[in-house]
């Protein structure tokens, strides 16, 4: 018992370690989780998943996948795909059909598997992986249309692919008679009917309970988890294979109901999904048998290429016919389609069931599926960003500014940057300040900059630098620390408070601050506020020339100007900081806070 507890704890620890490392290097965590599972299982024999979980292994896998799909479906809102609904519908219908048949034909041709097993493998690999697509999108950063389509496809297609796999499995067991066909069609009708009915009913009733506040907030997360497990179990007990469809429909229904707050539920489910994904991938990859991989040989490469270069492009092109998607967007969609946890889970489940029913060749399902998972994830992770940039459908270069605060100083600087052609996004939890920023034509986000809600809803497309301009010093510090890994330490800047200026040189020397101080050692938030609010200073832009260079600029303005930014003729922007004083050249534009001729800035 102690050994099992230790092994399970080690699996969780290693899984979270893999997630952290993936975050640091900005690669899908599945790569490191698969590697960890292979090392722990086939290579060392340290982890035996079947012995660890026993008969509970596949119930645990099924429930975990249900929770993961439900969490993903809670983020699917119909307004995100306005105008692209037809593309998504086709990708989860015609697209699945094309992928299924081409993959099955290639598998039959290369490995000479029975048609039933080839069709089952085609159904299993018709699903793309939301657990892989989401981190890949963070790295690739494609256009909004491509991103939304891939996210919707990755979540909605999973229960559809799983349903298709169940139908093929039922057909295999029933034989090839006319009775088998009628049995399969009846199973299809039951799966769709029960899944849609139970999912819609559960989503509507639970959404109504949340909207009427009949459930206390501290029970929202745990009640939701319990309901997801209950709906999955009830649906699956009525008709095998309906559980994933039911919980996905339930999540989409909740996500699109009005006046239903899901923030706390999403926070909890996201954390739980990360834990479950980490454990699942390690546990499943630890069950791999490398002798079967070697048995497949180069045949699996042909199957992988048929999926990557034939079935995926063909399914996307058919689905995108007549849509507003550009050709470069269609080409990128044709390249990105990684397989993930659902394919891994259902391949393992059906392999065991079919082997028990006497189909010895079913042992190839798992190595085939994992070969496709590893191949698609590795190839697409390594190339998708380059291809997106080459096609011109990656987000623009990160020239924009995320500004913490919407106060007077932040708005004045934001307006100047926006007028200079840079995207500006102001973040503040003060609604009055946000309202003033909106009135001045500035893009805003109402809420705390460091929060789960901000992580999900803050649009950082084109954002490359952070300016912490809040009067709340701890918030500036927290924001700098939070965004330092995403934007890079060289892109993080913060205004100092007046108290920071009084810090001794010794204390500054041992400070662990990992960002630069804005605008100079003698400039503080209070001094900028006083200059703008009481002394009549304005933010102005001046283009330097051969006859009026930066030295002449400083001579003319003296103490009556605080240089803030310098923009090169090519549009690159540099920030004046306490650590580095720039030397703008002729042709550059200097953005500075400039005094009236008869006034001067009082610093401190």
C-alpha positions as CSV (number, residue, x, y, z in Angstrom):
1,X,0.0,0.0,0.0
2,X,2.8,2.4,0.9
3,X,4.6,1.6,-2.4
4,X,1.5,2.4,-4.4
5,X,1.0,5.7,-2.5
6,X,4.6,6.6,-3.2
7,X,4.4,5.7,-6.9
8,X,1.2,7.7,-7.4
9,X,2.7,10.7,-5.6
10,X,5.8,10.5,-7.7
11,X,3.6,10.4,-10.9
12,X,1.8,13.5,-9.8
13,X,5.1,15.3,-8.9
14,X,6.8,14.3,-12.2
15,X,3.7,15.4,-14.1
16,X,3.6,18.9,-12.6
17,X,7.4,19.1,-13.2
18,X,6.9,18.3,-16.8
19,X,4.1,21.0,-17.0
20,X,6.5,23.6,-15.5
21,X,9.3,22.7,-17.8
22,X,7.0,22.9,-20.8
23,X,5.9,26.4,-19.7
24,X,9.5,27.5,-19.4
25,X,10.5,26.3,-22.9
26,X,7.1,27.1,-24.4
27,X,6.5,23.7,-25.9
28,X,3.4,21.4,-25.4
29,X,3.7,19.5,-22.2
30,X,2.6,16.3,-23.9
31,X,6.2,15.9,-25.2
32,X,7.7,15.8,-21.7
33,X,4.9,13.8,-20.2
34,X,5.2,11.1,-22.9
35,X,9.0,11.0,-22.4
36,X,8.6,10.7,-18.6
37,X,6.1,7.9,-19.0
38,X,8.2,6.0,-21.4
39,X,11.2,6.3,-19.1
40,X,9.2,5.2,-16.1
41,X,7.5,2.3,-17.9
42,X,9.1,0.5,-20.8
43,X,12.7,1.7,-20.2
44,X,13.0,1.2,-16.4
45,X,10.0,-0.9,-15.4
46,X,9.5,1.4,-12.4
47,X,5.9,2.2,-13.2
48,X,3.3,-0.5,-14.0
49,X,0.1,1.3,-14.6
50,X,-2.1,-1.8,-14.6
51,X,-0.7,-2.9,-11.2
52,X,-1.0,0.6,-9.8
53,X,-4.7,1.1,-10.6
54,X,-5.9,-2.5,-11.2
55,X,-9.5,-2.7,-12.4
56,X,-9.9,1.1,-11.7
57,X,-7.5,2.1,-14.5
58,X,-10.0,2.5,-17.3
59,X,-12.8,4.0,-15.2
60,X,-10.2,6.5,-14.0
61,X,-9.2,7.2,-17.6
62,X,-12.8,7.6,-18.8
63,X,-13.8,10.0,-16.0
64,X,-10.6,12.0,-16.4
65,X,-11.2,12.5,-20.1
66,X,-14.8,13.5,-19.4
67,X,-13.7,16.2,-16.9
68,X,-11.0,17.5,-19.4
69,X,-13.6,17.7,-22.2
70,X,-16.1,19.4,-20.0
71,X,-13.6,22.0,-18.9
72,X,-12.7,22.7,-22.5
73,X,-16.3,23.0,-23.6
74,X,-16.9,25.6,-20.9
75,X,-14.7,28.0,-23.0
76,X,-16.6,27.5,-26.2
77,X,-18.8,30.6,-26.9
78,X,-20.7,30.8,-30.2
79,X,-19.9,34.5,-30.7
80,X,-16.2,33.5,-31.2
81,X,-16.9,31.7,-34.4
82,X,-19.5,34.2,-35.9
83,X,-19.3,33.8,-39.6
84,X,-17.3,30.6,-39.3
85,X,-20.0,28.2,-38.0
86,X,-20.2,26.4,-41.3
87,X,-16.5,25.7,-41.3
88,X,-16.6,24.2,-37.8
89,X,-19.7,22.2,-38.6
90,X,-18.1,20.7,-41.8
91,X,-14.8,20.0,-39.9
92,X,-16.6,17.9,-37.3
93,X,-18.7,16.1,-39.9
94,X,-17.3,15.9,-43.4
95,X,-13.8,16.5,-42.1
96,X,-14.1,13.5,-39.7
97,X,-15.4,11.3,-42.4
98,X,-12.6,12.2,-44.8
99,X,-9.9,11.6,-42.1
100,X,-11.5,8.4,-41.0
101,X,-11.8,6.8,-44.5
102,X,-8.3,7.9,-45.8
103,X,-6.6,6.8,-42.6
104,X,-8.4,3.5,-42.6
105,X,-7.5,2.9,-46.2
106,X,-3.9,3.7,-45.7
107,X,-3.7,1.4,-42.6
108,X,-5.4,-1.4,-44.5
109,X,-3.0,-1.0,-47.5
110,X,0.2,-0.8,-45.5
111,X,-0.4,-3.2,-42.6
112,X,-3.0,-5.5,-44.1
113,X,-5.1,-5.2,-41.0
114,X,-8.8,-6.4,-41.2
115,X,-11.1,-3.7,-42.4
116,X,-12.8,-3.5,-39.0
117,X,-9.6,-2.7,-37.1
118,X,-8.4,-0.3,-39.9
119,X,-11.7,1.6,-39.6
120,X,-11.4,1.6,-35.8
121,X,-7.9,3.1,-36.0
122,X,-9.2,5.7,-38.5
123,X,-11.9,6.7,-36.1
124,X,-9.6,6.9,-33.1
125,X,-7.1,9.2,-35.0
126,X,-9.8,11.4,-36.4
127,X,-9.8,13.4,-33.2
128,X,-7.5,16.3,-32.6
129,X,-6.3,17.1,-29.1
130,X,-7.4,20.2,-27.2
131,X,-4.7,19.5,-24.5
132,X,-2.1,19.9,-27.3
133,X,-3.7,22.5,-29.4
134,X,-4.1,25.2,-26.7
135,X,-0.4,25.3,-25.7
136,X,0.5,25.1,-29.4
137,X,-1.7,28.1,-30.2
138,X,0.1,30.1,-27.5
139,X,3.4,29.5,-29.4
140,X,2.1,29.8,-33.0
141,X,-0.1,32.8,-32.3
142,X,-2.2,32.6,-35.5
143,X,-5.0,34.8,-36.5
144,X,-8.2,34.8,-34.4
145,X,-10.1,32.9,-37.0
146,X,-7.6,30.0,-37.2
147,X,-7.3,30.0,-33.4
148,X,-11.0,29.8,-32.7
149,X,-11.6,27.1,-35.3
150,X,-8.8,24.9,-34.0
151,X,-10.1,25.3,-30.4
152,X,-13.7,24.5,-31.3
153,X,-12.6,21.6,-33.5
154,X,-10.3,20.2,-30.8
155,X,-13.0,20.0,-28.2
156,X,-16.2,19.2,-30.1
157,X,-14.6,16.6,-32.4
158,X,-13.4,14.5,-29.5
159,X,-16.9,13.1,-28.5
160,X,-17.7,12.7,-32.2
161,X,-14.6,10.7,-32.9
162,X,-15.1,8.7,-29.7
163,X,-18.7,8.0,-30.8
164,X,-17.5,6.9,-34.2
165,X,-15.0,4.5,-32.6
166,X,-17.7,3.0,-30.4
167,X,-19.9,2.4,-33.5
168,X,-17.0,0.7,-35.4
169,X,-16.3,-1.4,-32.3
170,X,-20.0,-2.4,-32.0
171,X,-19.9,-3.4,-35.7
172,X,-16.8,-5.5,-35.3
173,X,-18.3,-7.4,-32.4
174,X,-21.6,-7.9,-34.2
175,X,-19.9,-9.3,-37.3
176,X,-20.5,-8.4,-41.0
177,X,-24.1,-9.5,-41.4
178,X,-27.1,-7.3,-42.2
179,X,-27.9,-7.6,-38.5
180,X,-24.6,-6.0,-37.7
181,X,-25.4,-2.9,-39.8
182,X,-28.9,-2.4,-38.3
183,X,-27.4,-2.9,-34.8
184,X,-24.8,-0.2,-35.5
185,X,-27.3,2.2,-36.9
186,X,-29.5,1.7,-33.8
187,X,-26.5,2.3,-31.5
188,X,-25.7,5.5,-33.4
189,X,-29.3,6.8,-32.9
190,X,-29.2,6.0,-29.2
191,X,-25.8,7.6,-28.7
192,X,-26.7,10.8,-30.4
193,X,-30.2,11.0,-28.9
194,X,-29.2,10.2,-25.3
195,X,-26.0,12.3,-25.4
196,X,-27.7,15.4,-26.7
197,X,-30.8,15.0,-24.5
198,X,-29.0,14.4,-21.2
199,X,-26.3,17.0,-21.9
200,X,-28.7,19.7,-22.8
201,X,-31.0,18.9,-19.9
202,X,-28.2,18.8,-17.4
203,X,-26.7,22.1,-18.8
204,X,-30.0,23.9,-18.7
205,X,-31.1,22.8,-15.2
206,X,-27.7,23.4,-13.7
207,X,-27.4,26.8,-15.4
208,X,-30.8,27.8,-14.1
209,X,-29.7,26.8,-10.5
210,X,-26.5,28.9,-10.8
211,X,-28.4,31.9,-12.3
212,X,-31.0,31.9,-9.5
213,X,-28.2,31.6,-6.9
214,X,-29.7,28.5,-5.3
215,X,-26.3,27.1,-4.8
216,X,-23.8,28.8,-2.4
217,X,-20.6,29.9,-4.1
218,X,-18.3,27.7,-2.0
219,X,-20.1,24.6,-3.5
220,X,-20.0,25.7,-7.2
221,X,-16.8,23.9,-8.1
222,X,-17.3,20.7,-6.2
223,X,-21.0,20.5,-7.3
224,X,-20.0,21.0,-10.9
225,X,-17.4,18.2,-10.7
226,X,-19.9,15.9,-9.1
227,X,-22.5,16.7,-11.7
228,X,-20.1,16.0,-14.6
229,X,-19.2,12.6,-13.1
230,X,-22.8,11.8,-12.5
231,X,-24.0,12.8,-16.0
232,X,-21.2,10.9,-17.6
233,X,-21.9,7.8,-15.5
234,X,-25.7,7.9,-16.0
235,X,-25.4,8.5,-19.8
236,X,-22.8,5.7,-20.2
237,X,-24.9,3.3,-18.2
238,X,-27.9,3.9,-20.4
239,X,-25.9,3.6,-23.6
240,X,-22.2,2.9,-23.8
241,X,-20.3,5.7,-25.6
242,X,-22.7,8.6,-24.8
243,X,-20.9,10.0,-21.8
244,X,-18.3,12.2,-23.5
245,X,-20.9,13.6,-25.8
246,X,-23.3,14.4,-22.9
247,X,-20.7,16.2,-20.8
248,X,-19.4,18.2,-23.8
249,X,-22.9,19.3,-24.7
250,X,-23.5,20.2,-21.1
251,X,-20.4,22.4,-21.0
252,X,-21.3,24.2,-24.3
253,X,-24.8,24.8,-23.0
254,X,-23.5,26.4,-19.8
255,X,-20.9,28.5,-21.6
256,X,-23.6,30.1,-23.8
257,X,-26.3,30.7,-21.1
258,X,-26.8,34.3,-20.2
259,X,-26.2,35.6,-16.7
260,X,-24.4,32.5,-15.5
261,X,-21.0,33.2,-13.9
262,X,-18.5,30.4,-14.6
263,X,-15.3,32.1,-13.4
264,X,-14.8,30.2,-10.2
265,X,-15.8,26.9,-11.8
266,X,-13.3,27.5,-14.7
267,X,-10.5,28.3,-12.2
268,X,-11.1,25.0,-10.4
269,X,-11.6,22.9,-13.6
270,X,-8.5,24.3,-15.3
271,X,-6.3,23.3,-12.3
272,X,-7.9,19.9,-12.1
273,X,-7.5,19.3,-15.9
274,X,-3.8,20.1,-15.7
275,X,-3.4,17.5,-12.9
276,X,-5.5,14.9,-14.8
277,X,-3.7,15.4,-18.1
278,X,-0.3,15.1,-16.4
279,X,-1.2,11.8,-14.7
280,X,-3.0,10.4,-17.7
281,X,-0.2,10.8,-20.2
282,X,2.4,9.4,-17.9
283,X,0.2,6.4,-17.0
284,X,-0.8,5.7,-20.6
285,X,2.7,6.1,-22.1
286,X,4.1,3.8,-19.3
287,X,1.9,1.0,-20.8
288,X,3.6,1.1,-24.2
289,X,5.3,-2.0,-25.5
290,X,8.3,-1.1,-27.7
291,X,8.5,-4.5,-29.2
292,X,5.2,-3.7,-31.0
293,X,6.7,-0.3,-32.2
294,X,9.6,-2.2,-33.7
295,X,7.2,-4.6,-35.3
296,X,5.5,-1.7,-37.1
297,X,8.8,-0.5,-38.6
298,X,8.6,2.1,-41.4
299,X,5.0,1.2,-42.2
300,X,3.9,3.6,-39.5
301,X,5.8,6.5,-41.2
302,X,3.6,6.0,-44.3
303,X,0.4,6.1,-42.2
304,X,1.6,9.2,-40.4
305,X,2.4,11.0,-43.7
306,X,-1.0,10.0,-45.1
307,X,-2.7,11.7,-42.1
308,X,-0.4,14.8,-42.1
309,X,-0.2,15.4,-45.9
310,X,-3.4,13.9,-47.3
311,X,-6.3,13.4,-45.0
312,X,-5.8,16.6,-42.9
313,X,-5.4,19.0,-45.9
314,X,-8.2,17.4,-47.8
315,X,-10.7,17.6,-44.9
316,X,-9.8,21.3,-44.2
317,X,-10.1,22.3,-47.9
318,X,-13.5,20.6,-48.2
319,X,-14.7,22.2,-44.9
320,X,-13.5,25.7,-45.9
321,X,-15.2,25.8,-49.3
322,X,-17.2,29.0,-49.7
323,X,-16.0,30.4,-46.3
324,X,-14.4,33.8,-45.6
325,X,-11.1,32.1,-44.6
326,X,-8.1,33.3,-46.6
327,X,-6.0,30.7,-48.5
328,X,-3.1,31.2,-46.1
329,X,-5.4,30.5,-43.1
330,X,-6.7,27.3,-44.9
331,X,-3.1,26.2,-45.4
332,X,-2.2,26.7,-41.8
333,X,-5.3,24.8,-40.7
334,X,-4.3,22.0,-43.0
335,X,-1.0,21.7,-41.2
336,X,-2.1,21.9,-37.6
337,X,-4.1,18.9,-36.2
338,X,-2.2,17.2,-33.4
339,X,-3.6,14.2,-31.6
340,X,-3.8,14.0,-27.9
341,X,-5.2,12.5,-24.7
342,X,-8.6,11.3,-26.1
343,X,-7.0,9.3,-28.9
344,X,-4.5,7.8,-26.4
345,X,-7.2,6.8,-24.0
346,X,-9.7,5.3,-26.3
347,X,-7.1,3.3,-28.2
348,X,-5.9,1.7,-25.0
349,X,-9.5,0.9,-24.0
350,X,-10.6,-0.7,-27.3
351,X,-7.3,-2.6,-27.6
352,X,-7.9,-4.4,-24.4
353,X,-11.6,-5.1,-25.1
354,X,-10.9,-6.5,-28.6
355,X,-7.9,-8.6,-27.5
356,X,-10.2,-10.1,-24.8
357,X,-12.7,-10.8,-27.6
358,X,-10.1,-12.7,-29.6
359,X,-8.8,-10.1,-32.0
360,X,-5.0,-10.5,-31.5
361,X,-4.1,-7.8,-34.1
362,X,-5.8,-5.2,-31.9
363,X,-2.5,-5.1,-30.0
364,X,-1.2,-2.8,-32.7
365,X,-3.8,-0.1,-32.0
366,X,-1.9,1.5,-29.1
367,X,1.5,1.7,-30.7
368,X,-0.1,3.0,-34.0
369,X,-2.0,5.7,-32.1
370,X,1.0,6.8,-30.0
371,X,3.1,7.0,-33.1
372,X,0.6,9.4,-34.7
373,X,0.4,11.4,-31.5
374,X,4.2,11.7,-31.1
375,X,4.6,12.4,-34.9
376,X,2.0,15.1,-35.1
377,X,3.0,16.9,-31.9
378,X,6.7,16.9,-32.6
379,X,6.5,17.9,-36.2
380,X,3.8,20.5,-35.8
381,X,5.3,22.0,-32.6
382,X,8.6,22.4,-34.4
383,X,7.3,23.9,-37.6
384,X,3.9,25.6,-37.1
385,X,5.2,29.0,-35.9
386,X,7.6,29.2,-38.9
387,X,4.8,28.2,-41.3
388,X,2.4,30.7,-39.8
389,X,4.9,33.5,-40.2
390,X,5.8,32.4,-43.7
391,X,2.1,32.3,-44.7
392,X,1.5,35.7,-43.1
393,X,-1.2,34.5,-40.7
394,X,0.8,34.8,-37.4
395,X,0.0,37.6,-35.1
396,X,1.9,40.9,-35.8
397,X,5.3,41.5,-34.3
398,X,4.8,42.3,-30.6
399,X,5.2,46.1,-30.8
400,X,2.3,47.0,-28.5
401,X,2.2,48.0,-24.8
402,X,0.3,46.5,-21.9
403,X,-0.1,49.3,-19.4
404,X,-1.0,48.5,-15.8
405,X,-3.2,51.3,-14.7
406,X,-5.7,53.7,-16.4
407,X,-4.9,56.7,-14.3
408,X,-4.0,60.2,-15.6
409,X,-0.3,59.2,-16.2
410,X,-1.2,55.9,-17.9
411,X,-3.8,57.6,-20.1
412,X,-1.4,60.4,-21.2
413,X,1.4,58.0,-22.1
414,X,-1.1,55.5,-23.7
415,X,-2.5,58.3,-26.0
416,X,1.0,59.3,-27.1
417,X,1.9,55.7,-27.9
418,X,-1.3,55.1,-29.7
419,X,-0.9,58.2,-31.8
420,X,2.6,57.0,-32.7
421,X,1.1,53.8,-34.2
422,X,1.5,51.3,-31.3
423,X,-1.2,49.1,-29.9
424,X,-2.0,50.1,-26.3
425,X,-4.0,48.1,-23.7
426,X,-4.8,49.7,-20.3
427,X,-5.6,47.4,-17.4
428,X,-7.3,48.6,-14.3
429,X,-9.8,47.4,-11.6
430,X,-11.1,50.9,-11.1
431,X,-14.2,51.3,-13.3
432,X,-14.1,55.1,-13.2
433,X,-10.5,55.1,-14.6
434,X,-11.5,52.6,-17.2
435,X,-14.4,54.8,-18.2
436,X,-12.2,57.8,-18.7
437,X,-9.7,55.8,-20.8
438,X,-12.6,54.5,-23.0
439,X,-13.8,58.1,-23.5
440,X,-10.3,59.0,-24.7
441,X,-10.4,56.2,-27.3
442,X,-8.0,53.8,-25.5
443,X,-8.4,50.0,-25.5
444,X,-9.1,48.8,-22.0
445,X,-9.5,45.7,-19.8
446,X,-11.5,46.0,-16.6
447,X,-10.2,43.7,-13.9
448,X,-7.0,42.7,-12.1
449,X,-4.0,42.2,-14.4
450,X,-2.9,39.1,-12.4
451,X,-5.9,36.8,-12.3
452,X,-7.3,33.7,-13.9
453,X,-9.8,35.8,-15.7
454,X,-7.1,38.0,-17.2
455,X,-5.1,34.9,-18.2
456,X,-8.2,33.7,-20.2
457,X,-9.6,37.0,-21.5
458,X,-6.7,39.5,-21.8
459,X,-6.0,39.8,-25.6
460,X,-2.2,40.1,-25.8
461,X,-2.0,39.8,-29.6
462,X,0.7,42.2,-30.7
463,X,1.7,43.1,-27.1
464,X,5.5,43.0,-26.5
465,X,6.2,45.3,-23.6
466,X,4.7,46.0,-20.2
467,X,4.6,49.4,-18.5
468,X,3.6,49.2,-14.8
469,X,2.1,52.7,-14.2
470,X,-0.2,52.0,-11.3
471,X,0.0,54.1,-8.0
472,X,-0.1,50.7,-6.2
473,X,3.5,49.6,-5.9
474,X,2.7,46.0,-4.9
475,X,0.5,45.6,-8.0
476,X,3.3,46.9,-10.2
477,X,5.7,44.4,-8.7
478,X,3.2,41.5,-9.0
479,X,2.4,42.4,-12.6
480,X,6.1,42.6,-13.5
481,X,6.8,39.2,-12.0
482,X,3.7,37.7,-13.6
483,X,4.4,38.8,-17.2
484,X,8.2,38.6,-17.1
485,X,8.3,35.0,-18.3
486,X,5.7,35.6,-21.1
487,X,7.1,38.9,-22.4
488,X,10.8,38.5,-21.4
489,X,12.7,40.4,-18.7
490,X,13.9,43.0,-21.2
491,X,10.3,44.0,-22.0
492,X,9.2,44.8,-18.4
493,X,9.3,48.4,-17.1
494,X,7.8,49.9,-14.0
495,X,7.5,53.4,-12.6
496,X,9.1,53.9,-9.2
497,X,7.2,55.3,-6.2
498,X,8.6,58.3,-4.4
499,X,9.6,56.0,-1.5
500,X,11.7,53.9,-3.8
501,X,13.8,57.0,-4.6
502,X,14.8,57.3,-1.0
503,X,16.1,53.8,-0.9
504,X,19.8,53.7,-0.1
505,X,22.3,52.7,-2.7
506,X,23.2,49.6,-0.6
507,X,19.6,48.5,-0.6
508,X,19.2,49.0,-4.3
509,X,22.4,47.0,-4.9
510,X,20.9,43.9,-3.2
511,X,17.4,44.4,-4.7
512,X,16.2,41.4,-6.6
513,X,14.2,43.6,-9.1
514,X,14.2,42.0,-12.5
515,X,12.8,44.9,-14.5
516,X,13.9,48.4,-15.4
517,X,12.8,51.7,-13.9
518,X,10.9,54.0,-16.2
519,X,12.1,57.3,-17.5
520,X,15.0,58.0,-15.1
521,X,16.3,57.8,-11.5
522,X,14.7,61.1,-10.5
523,X,11.2,60.4,-11.9
524,X,8.4,58.9,-9.8
525,X,4.7,58.3,-10.2
526,X,3.8,61.2,-7.9
527,X,6.1,63.6,-9.8
528,X,4.5,62.7,-13.2
529,X,1.0,63.0,-11.7
530,X,1.8,66.5,-10.3
531,X,3.3,67.6,-13.6
532,X,0.3,66.5,-15.6
533,X,-2.5,67.4,-13.1
534,X,-1.2,70.7,-11.7
535,X,1.8,72.0,-13.6
536,X,0.3,71.9,-17.1
537,X,2.9,69.5,-18.6
538,X,2.0,67.7,-21.9
539,X,3.2,64.7,-23.7
540,X,4.6,65.8,-27.0
541,X,6.4,64.2,-30.0
542,X,9.4,65.8,-31.7
543,X,11.3,64.4,-34.7
544,X,15.0,65.0,-34.6
545,X,17.0,66.2,-37.6
546,X,20.6,66.9,-38.6
547,X,20.2,70.6,-37.5
548,X,18.2,69.8,-34.4
549,X,19.7,66.6,-32.9
550,X,19.2,65.2,-29.4
551,X,21.9,67.4,-27.9
552,X,20.1,70.5,-29.3
553,X,16.8,69.1,-28.0
554,X,18.2,68.7,-24.5
555,X,19.8,72.1,-24.6
556,X,16.5,73.7,-25.6
557,X,14.3,72.0,-23.1
558,X,16.8,71.3,-20.3
559,X,14.9,70.4,-17.1
560,X,11.7,71.2,-18.9
561,X,11.4,67.8,-20.6
562,X,11.4,64.2,-19.5
563,X,12.2,61.9,-22.4
564,X,9.9,58.9,-22.3
565,X,10.4,57.0,-25.6
566,X,12.3,57.2,-28.8
567,X,10.9,55.8,-32.1
568,X,13.3,54.9,-35.0
569,X,12.4,55.6,-38.6
570,X,11.7,51.9,-39.0
571,X,9.1,52.0,-36.3
572,X,11.2,50.4,-33.5
573,X,10.6,51.9,-30.1
574,X,13.1,52.3,-27.3
575,X,12.2,53.2,-23.7
576,X,14.2,55.7,-21.5
577,X,15.0,54.1,-18.2
578,X,17.1,54.8,-15.1
579,X,19.5,52.1,-16.1
580,X,20.1,53.2,-19.7
581,X,20.0,56.7,-21.2
582,X,19.4,56.5,-25.0
583,X,21.1,58.6,-27.6
584,X,18.4,59.1,-30.3
585,X,19.7,59.9,-33.8
586,X,18.5,62.3,-36.5
587,X,15.3,61.0,-38.0
588,X,14.1,59.5,-34.7
589,X,11.0,60.8,-32.9
590,X,11.3,61.6,-29.2
591,X,8.2,61.3,-27.1
592,X,8.6,63.3,-23.9
593,X,6.7,65.0,-21.1
594,X,7.3,68.7,-21.8
595,X,6.7,71.7,-19.5
596,X,5.3,75.0,-20.3
597,X,8.2,77.5,-20.7
598,X,7.6,79.1,-17.4
599,X,7.2,75.9,-15.3
600,X,9.5,73.2,-14.1
601,X,9.0,69.7,-12.7
602,X,9.3,69.2,-9.0
603,X,10.7,65.6,-8.6
604,X,9.9,63.4,-5.6
